[in-house]
Amino acid sequence: MAIGAALYIMRYMPARPSPLPPADASALTELGERLRKARLRRALTASAVAAAAGITRVTLHRVERGEPAVTLGTVSKVMGVLGLAGDLAWLARDDKLGRELQDARLPARRAARPAQPQSWAAESRGVRPRAAQSRAEQSRAAPPVAPSVAPQPRRAAPVPRLARRIRLDRYAQLRQLAWHLAPGATTLAPQEALALYERYWRHVDRAAMDPQERALLDKLTATVGKGVLLV
């Protein structure tokens, strides 16, 4: 009987995760505390958030304690219920260290060769310098050609600014995507709105959007998404 129980535990119980470095463990603890405070600010009970996320209260408490064994998918569900799913879109987006390492591997630019003096270059080709030419030769020279003016590059059209908060009652499809938010939520931050569009894109009917909501989605993609819609 004891052997059978031991085999069951070895097969079905998850392995204990290896200990994290102190800095990583502290970051997870702070993340869990921020999620707990976000739930309390919204006056939501642990039972309500756990039911909306499809997890148990025990799992929710493990998330709020910042336990490393909790999966990223579980954390994403809790953040979605709290209306914080947009924050996930900012994780590892600005890879500063990776860009620096990539730039360091680029080949160095070759130094430009020093320009030769005009008189020396002319003599090396068997041509007298301009100062030594006679006035008659200079008069027979071709008339000067007016320098061509390079076309000025066209300035990119400025990206319209977004409001700090987006009202849900003005955009029908965005309001449907935000069904899981806390009761009484009427506005979203631009990052949260774009995250909802990207996360539930399979439920978005772009052809049925009115011009106002289509313009909002284009502005969110150009500003918050830096021109990229992650769908």
N, C-alpha and C positions, 0 to 999 in steps of 0.2 A: 504493500500500500504506500509506504514511504517512497519507494523507488518510483512508483507511478506518478505520485504528486511532484516529485523532483523533475521527472521527464516533462510533465505538463508545464511546469514553471519555465524550464529551459526552452521549451518550444514556443509557448504563447506569450510569456511575459516579456516586455521590452527590456533590452539590455540597459544597464545603468550607464548614462553618458559619462564620458571622461571629464575630469574636472576642467573648468575653464580658467584662463588667466584672470587674475583679480580685476583688471580693467574691463574685460569683457563681461564678467559676472556683474560688476557694478553697473555697466551700461544696461544690461537686461533688467536688473532690479529697478533702475530709474524709469525704464520704459513701462514696466508693469505698474509702477506707482502713478505714472502719468495717465495710463489708461483707467486706473481706478478712480482718479480724481475727475477724469472726463465723464465717467459714468455717474459719479455723484453730482457733478454740476448739472447734468441733465435730469436729475431726480429719478433715475432708473434703478430698479432693484436688480440684484444679481440674478434672480430667477428670470426676470423679463429679458435681460440681455442674453443670458444663456439659452433661453428658448428661442429667441430670434436668431441667434447664431447657430443653432442646432447642436449645442454642446451641453454638457452637464455643469451644474454649479461648481462641482469640484474642479473641473477643467478650467472654468473661468477664474476661480481663485488662484489656480496655478499660473495662469496668464498674468494676473495682477501681482503675483509675487515675483514674476520674472524668472520662473524656473526654466533652465536651458533645454529640458526634455520636451517642452511644448513645441509643436510644429509651427512652421511659418504660416501654413494654411489656416491654422486655428487663430493665430494672431490677426491674420487678414480678415477673418470672419468677424471677430470682435470689433476691429476698427471700422468695418463696414457698417455694423449696427450702430456704432457711435457717430457715424457720419465723418469719419477720419480716413476713409479709404484713399482720398487724394494724397495723403502724406506718403503712401507707399510709392507713388510715382516719382518722388524726389530722391529715393534711396539709390545711391551709386550712379546718379545721373551725371553729375559733374565730376568725372574721374580725373582729378587734377594730377595725381601721382602717375597714372597711366599715360596721360598726355606728355608729362615731362620725360618719362622713360622713352616714349616713342620719339620725341623730338631729339633726345640725346643720341639715338641710333641713326639719325639722318646724316648723310654725307656732308662734310664741311664745304662751304662755298669756296671756289678757287679765287685767289687774289688776282685782281686785274693787273695786266702788264703795264709798266710805266710808259707814258706817251713819249714818243721821240720828238726832239726839237724840229721845227718845221724846216729850218735851213739845212740841218744835217740830213733829214729824210729826202729833201729835194736834191742835194748834191749826190747822195748815194744813187739816185735814179738818173743822174746826168742832167738834171734840170736846174737852171739858175734860180735862185730865190727871187721872189716877187720884187724885192727892193732893187735887184740888179737889172731888171727888165727895162727896156727903153720906153719912153713915153709913146712912141709909135706902136710898139707891141701892145702896150696897155690899152691904147685907143682901139686897136683891132680886136681886143678881147670881147668875148660875148657879154652882152648886157647882164647885169645881175638879175637873178630870179628871186622873186618875192618868196620868202619862206612860207611854207604851207602851215596852216593853222590846224592843229590836231583837234578832232571833234571832242567836245567835252562829254564825259560819261554822264548818262542819265541818272539822276538821283532816284533812289527807290522811294516808292510811295510810303509815307509814314503809316505805321500800324496804329489803328485807332485804339485808344485807351479803354480799358474795361472798368466797370464800377467795382468798388471794393466788395460789395455783396450783390449777388444775383437773386432776384425775386423769382420764386418758383411759380407763382400764379401767372407769370407772363409767358411761360414756355411749357406747352402741354406735355411733350415727350419727356423733358427733364423732370417734370413733376411726377410722371409715372415711374421713372427710374428711381426716384427718391422715396419710394413707398415705405422703406424700412426705417426711415429716420424717426427721431423722437417726435411724439405728437406736439404740434404747435410750431415745428420748424418751418419757417417761411422763406428763409434766405440761405444761400450757400456762398462760400468763398470760390473764386475762379478755379483754384486748384481742385477743390472738391467737385465742382461741376464737371470739369474735364475728366477727372478720374471716373465719375459715374458713366459718362458717355463711353469711355474706353472699356470699362469693365463689363457693361451690359450692351455692347454694340450690337450683339445679335438680336436685341429687342428693339433697336432703333430703325425706324422707317424714314430714311432721309428724303425719299421722294414725297412723303406726306408731310414733311415739315413746312411750316409757314415761313415766309421770307425772314421774319424777325428771328426765329430760332435758328435758321440756317446761317444767318449773319453772326449770331452769337457763337455757334460752333466754329465758324471760320476764324473769329477773333480769338477764341480760346486756343485753337491750334496754332495760330501765328504767334501768340504772346506766351502763354503758359507752356505750350508744347514745343516752342522753338521751331514751328513749322512742321512738326511730325505728330501724326495721330496714331497712337499705338493700338491698332486694332488688327 
